[in-house]
Amino acid sequence: MNTSDPAVPESNSVQDRLHSRGRFWRWGIWFWVVAWIASMLVVVDFSANLKGITGIRMVVGSGSAGMSMNLDGGFYPNSIRIQGPEFVWSHPETFVNNPEELLGIFGHAAWHDFGDNRMPVLPVAGFLWLWLIGAWTDGFKKVRWPGSFGSRHMMVRFAILISLPLLILVSEHEMRAKKQSSKCILNIRNIQMAVRAHNGMNNINPGEKIDMPWDEIFGPKKFLPMEAMKCPGGPSYRLIKHPPHVGELAAECPNPEHQRRMKAIDTSDW
């Protein structure tokens, strides 16, 4: 069995480099774990727009981070702004009414609009995943990781590497579902307003015993385009047959999740 001779300077130098590399990877893992947890718990909006410096804006929250460059020079000129931090538990009713958002905070990848700026948003867990890959490939035989990251626990490491992207995918799905349901609710609201406007212009009373003239609501040069008859998720809305009473919805989405979110909204005066 080959062992390093502490009396040989070259041998000590190699061991020192290996130990330094191991500390580098381990401290990096802890850094990205803490950064990921912080990004899930706190929302922070940072922007800097100083003379002679390219405008920068960074937003961290929902397990993700995004950055945009070249802010408008007239937007908070010559300033550094930090908006937040705002903790996720500041609005507990959000998670009570929409429990699926608990999954959405793990991180997602998308393009987001923040005012006049559009920025790419990437999951912080993705950086942790890449760091774990680097630590595993570089230190697989050279560095003995402590605890669950030891060379004898390959299955644990493999499970972590597999679970992180899966978690991001699930979170991304939930965030997309939330965005889709929000658009669906807005569609239903627009249909309701179009129906009220049409009925008011034609002296049709709510709940009147007549067929609802939907061909006068949807179509070219009508109140709404034909595509407004469908949920952003695909299925067509179920349209009421008569002019709706006050508080009665004129359209219903077949999607059960969209129905649940719709019921959480006060529509008594619609």
Secondary structure, DSSP 4 states (H G I P E B T S, - for coil): -----TT-HHHHHHHHHHHHHHHHHHHHHHHHHHHHHHHHHEEEEEEEE-TTS--EEEEEETTEEEEEE---TTSS-SEEEEEEEEEGGG-HHHHHH-TTHHHHTT---EEEEETTEEEEEEEHHHHHHHHHHHHHHHHTTT----GGGSTT-HHHHHHHHHHHHHHHHHHHHHHHHHHHHHHHHHHHHHHHHHHHHHHHHTTPPTT-SS---GGGTBSTTSSB-GGGGB-TTSPBPEE-SSPPPTT--SEE-S-HHHHHHHHTS--TT-
